[in-house]
Every structure is written in structure tokens, then in C-alpha cells.
Amino acid sequence: MGTTRSERCIALMKRTISRRTGLKLMTAGTLLGFSTRNAVHAAKDQPTAKTDDWAKTHDRVFLGGEYWANPMEDWRVSEGGAECLHLGGGRSVHSLTHQVTQNGAFTMSVLLTRLEIGKSDGGAGFRIGLRSELNEHRSNCFVQKGLNAGWQGDQLLLGPKTAPLKDGSVLKQVRLTLKGAAEGNKCVLTLTANAADSGAELGTVSHEFGAEEILGNVSIANNFAAGAVAGAKKNKGKAGAAGAGRYRFQNWTLEGNAFTVTPGNRFGPLLWSMYSLSDSRTEDGFVMKLSALTGPMGAKDSQVVELQVQQGGAWKSLGTAKLDPDAWVATFRIPKWDAKQAAPYKLVYREKHTDGSETPHEWTGTITADPEGRPLRMAALTCQNDYGFPYAPVAENLLKLDPDLVFFSGDQIYENHGGFGIIREPAEPAILNYLRKFYQHGWAFREVMRNAPTLCLPDDHDVFQGNIWGEGGRKMDVGDTGASSKGGYIEPARMVNAVHKTNVAHHPDAYDSKPVLQDISVYYGDMVYGGVGFAIIADRQWKSGPGHVATGGARADHVADPNFDTAKLDKAGLVLLGERQEEFLKKWAQDWRGHTLKAVLSQTVFANVATHHGGPDGYLKADLDSGSWPQTPRNRAVEIMRPSMALHINGDQHLTTLTQYGVEQQRDSNWSFCTPAISAGYPRWWRPDEMKMPHTNRPKHGHANTGEYLDGFGNKAYVYAVGNPEIGQAANRYDKAHEKGSGFGFITFDTEKKTYFIESFRFLIDATDGKPTNQFPGWPMTLQQKENRGENVIG
Ligand SMILES: [Fe+2]
């Protein structure tokens, strides 16, 4: 059945060669512009013409795989067109398949229907020349600055020029046509308006632009002014009251040799998939679970996805799964999976059209074989702040390293992802607002996720909270949209559950799936793969909020006073993991069926390994958001983990650290690897030397800020390595992410030697060229299994 691992490796090597050539161009921090995969460079015999399918698309949120809508929740397919629901500024729909890459000829046209005008008409039509500093189609989608060409009030506008449009203030419909023609190193654009019914010309305007001004993404735009973008923050999900106008767009055509056409840039309706494979050690054997994600479809669209696997050269259907109408995830659970062989899979979504026709869409990948009898190689990632989107240096390094397992420990999104603010309630628009942010995660990392099992934990930002103290699912008393130092969940439970589904529906079955308060779902449990046992923990779902103690400062979760006695914060009855997870971990620590090495996967580190937060002078003695607090249940959690000899792998901090926990004594317990952020936003540092924090037994390597410490909560922590950031100043997003200490972790589990080989890679590097500067100081290091119960070797 299927391709073998070596066949996959050969295919990957081939891909790697072309990528290496690409990486040379990346070293200065600028990545290759457009992907050449599947690109059709416009030539005489290569048609570039494209018209949207909205005329035969059922009413729905998702505009189609050829488009990216800004923001998704403000657009609908309605009456055969793409309709903007919001009166705010800067709404747009980008073409993903057509980018202007050269000064040549092009034509775009669209039928515009003016649906509503607020205080004044913000204008609508085309916005082109949209390019980020990378000029890469995904990052270009979030650029507001471009060249406007459209209809506003009774005028046509084209860049700096305007011209009267006959009856423009009373007309309801106009067909706009924008033509570009190269003249030397200039491009002459001509915008013409025609009556929708008679075709009579109603106005025209022409202007000459520099050739570079037209390069990049093209879009249809509703309300050219970007000023009202921030206004969406107060939006509770209704069509906005702030603004200008709203329009419906139909028959958007694109054509011409100025375009590079890249069908492979499509994103949806099958967006991506994530799967897990685990030895259940029950009669179900290996269980393969897979989630297919689609965009939000309509009531008359197909609600199912089909899974096929290749067996003996033929595709065999394993049936269909129903899409969850909130999360738009269809999850398959296949017991008795033959994990000895890799199996190519294919997901099929049959899109139904209003004319009765159907378009099958496919997403393919490989369910790998269980990596038995050889080391298991796992990538560990966290925290994607979207200034660094699409994080191509990390995504490309992952493809080169070809991990057996990919772990995202949280903050797959931040609330500000993609602009246009946050919708907190009601649940339905809040979910759409969340989904399009989460789609950026899949858009960035779907290539590695299609061929490797993926575990993906939701953390605080994923549920729109700066911090989370879940208190067993409690509803937060009063909405706190800021630092979130109150216990409980801000968001409606229905939204939280949609977040959980998108992240973990494909995980191995939960240990005990009984929901918590408000019927919020839980996901803790284990996975056994490649001879390694993984405990998957939600280290904040039950955690007590800081409201139960007094920190004496401006923020309930921060201790800024270096003389504050944090022992007072260890009040009886406070919770870290909660009874249910403690009971699970106790059992798991003793359960060695099917594996010989263990790891605990959770969101954050059980030590307060940061002295400065937010800025280089932002000293904090203690942060209650760290897993170091509350101290008693923290120590209990470590004691429960100790017999498992598990390595604790986590993230969240935006500061990579390698730390050994101590409970009774320094260095008597498990090690923790906190991985770098994929793209670090809020910065943290660990600078105990400068703060004159006492330490003993600095490791042999002698790096600053390492050794045995009592952290801000008085917990014992042996900090072996830390990757402090610089201040992020670069204009280029990838250079900036690199400065800020971004990157990713990689762990090789050797089940024969009983070792963990731990690597912490920086952002803008080639992880395969072996340069010592690729990793943060102190990495890589090899840890022996027994060191996780204090039988220390390393020093
Ligand atoms: Fe984060």
C-alpha cells in the first residue's frame, strides 16, 4: 500500500534542491517573490482569462478557493456575486491565482451594484499594486496601500485622477473595466464605466503610472479609505454603522500577459488537513484521526467530505464525514489502521453549484508509517504573531527537515491577525472572525501538516484572551478584553468549542471527554507513536485565576516589586492542572505499554524563566501566567511527571529555554524545553545576571544567565540554556522575527539509546547547513532519559 518512506524522501530531496537555490536569495532577509510551483507564465497559447464562479455559487460566507476576503466575516456570496456586508473601510477580495508580475497588458472588469450608502460613498472598484515587502501572494493580501481604480459618488477615480461619471450619484449598477498597457517603463491605465444594461459608456479616465506601481496582488475593493478599519473593533457582528457604502461585485474577470497565473495558490474550499496516528493499545489498534477543514459553506452546499486512501494502486473510499457547521471541520476516525505502511490519502469535497453541476475539489497527502525501530523526529512550534506571516523560513525549514510529528503548542493566532479587529460576540460572527485568523495558520503550514501527524493545542490568544486561567470552564464574570487577569473564559462557550474543534478534533481520543463548565470540551489524553508516549495536557484549562491572591501591583497577574514575598501567593486550594489531569498523568507515568520514552506536551513551562517582559526595562519578579504558579500544585505536577522520565515540551513564552525542574532539591526532576516563537511578538528576556539573582552550579559551557536558581516564585529551576532576543527593528518581517528570537524547536527521540537530542533553531537560517550559529546558545544538547528523574549526567 502506498509510497514508502524512502520514496517520499527522494521526492523531498528533489524539492529541497530547488528550495536551496531559493534560500540563497533569502539570506538577506528577502524571500523569493512568487512561488513558481504550478505557475503559468502568460504566453500566447496560455489563457490567463478567469471569471469568478459566483453566478453559480450558493449563498455562503466562503467566497471560493481563488480568493482571500478582507475580512472573511464581512463578505458573502449573495445573489450571484460577492457582497460586502460592512460599511467600514478597506474591505477587499484578493485574487490568489492572478498576480501582476510584469509590465504588460491586462484587463479586469466587474459589475458593481451599489447596495447602500452611509454618510458618504467610500467608493468601490479595484485596488491593485498590492504588495508587501516580500511581494508574495499571501502576505500581499494584508496590504492596504495600493492603486485605487473605481466609482465613488458621481466620479470615476484612478490613482490621483478623477473624471465625471454620467448619472454616477443615482446609478445603481455600473460595469467597470480597467485596462493596463505597457509603454516603455510606464504603464498606462484606463478605467471605463459602462451602463450595466445598454453597455453605453458613462465615463472614462486614463493615467500613466510607473511600471512598479502595478506589480503585486489585485483586488476588488469596497470603501477605498482604510480609515474605518479600526472601527470594526466595536463591531458586534452587525453590518457596520461607521461608514460609507457597500456594494455587490459580479463577473469579475481577469486577463492578460501582465498576470502570472498560479492555480496552486488556491486556498480552499478544502483548506488543509491535520491528522494523528496513535497506538491505542486497545482492540482498535492504531487509530488514525484526520480533520479536513473547509471554508464556511452555505446551507445548500455539500456538508460532507470524503476520505480515500490508496491501496494496491487504487483509491478506496473510507466514507464521508460531516462538516461541523461552526468549526467547518470534518473529522474521520479510522480504527485498526495499518501503521506499518505509508498510505497516500485524498480528501474530496464535491462543491455543488446552483445550476446542478458539481466541482470535485481534492486535497492529498500521506499518512506516514509508524516510525518504528528508528529515532522519532519531532518539530515543536509555538506563537505565530502575524507580522511575520507567512513565516516562510520556518515553513521551508520544516519541509527540509521532514519531521515525523509536528507540534504546535498554542497561539496559532493573535487577536489582531489580519487586521479588521475582533468580534467577541455573539458566537456566530465571533467564530467567523476566529476562523479567518486560524486559516492563516493553515495557509502558512499546510504543506508540512499534509504529510506528518500534527498535534495542535489551543492556548489563550486562540480563544481571544491575552492570558487564560480557565478555572474549569467558568464564564468570566465581567468581560475583560485587556490583559485578562480574571479567571474564566471571556468568549461564548460555543466559540471556545469551535476553537477546540479546529485545533484538536483530529487528536487521539481524549482520556476522559467529559466537558467542563459551560459544556466546554476537553482534550487531555495521550498518543503513542514511534515508540514514544506523549501526554497531551491543557495546563490552563483548570488553572486558578490571580484574583484569588493579592499581588499588590497594578496588574493582578504581575509581581513587579523585587521585595514582594511570593510565598504568600501559594494559597491553599489553588489549582494548576486540576484533579482530572493529575489523575490522568499519574496513570500515564506508570503506563509503558507500546513505548519506552515519554514526553509531556502542554502550553507553557512550569518555571518562571523570564525576568523582563514587554520591553528591555520591563522587570517583573514573577508572572502568574507562567506554570510556576501556584507553587504547591506546580510541585505536585512535577512530582507526578518525575517517574515518567518525560521531557516537558512547551512554548508560549516567546523565549526559548531549556530548564530542569527541582522540587525537593535542585535538579531532582524533569527537563523542560520551551521552544522559540515562530514569530515572536511581545518580548521576554531572562537576564538574572544583570539583576544579581543568585545562582549556583553554572553549566560547563559557562553561558551567561544559566545555572541553578530560585525563580520569582521560589521554585527550583536549573536553567541550562536561554535564547534571549534583541530588540526587533528591521523593516523586513523576516529579519525582524529573527532579531526577536523567533524560530522553532526540534527533538529527536532515540528509543534505543534512550536519549532526546534537543535543537532550538533561529528564524532566518537553513537548518540543514550545519552552521553552529543556526541555534541559540546552549543548543543542541543531548539529554538522557533518566536525567528527567534527577539522575543527572549533564553539568
Ligand atoms: Fe504567545
Boltz pocket constraint, residues with backbone or C-beta under 6 A from the ligand:
constraints:
  - pocket:
      binder: B
      contacts: [[A, 383], [A, 384], [A, 410], [A, 411], [A, 461], [A, 652], [A, 653], [A, 654]]
      max_distance: 6.0
